[in-house]
């Protein structure tokens, strides 16, 4: 299995929800869930960016 296969499998795991059998209310609940996941993911990105910035300051080479 090469890197492209691994990446494609990973993407499929993110988008594997079959929406066909969801009711209108369930779809609205799913949207709320996805919006919460977006917020959670953005917070994690922010945390990682901050940590990376701190690490870069700590290990920055002096001229």
Secondary structure, 3 states (H helix, E strand, C coil): CCHHHHHHHHHHHHCCCCCCCCCHHHHHHHHHHHHHHHHHHHHHHHHHHHHHHHHHHHHCCCC
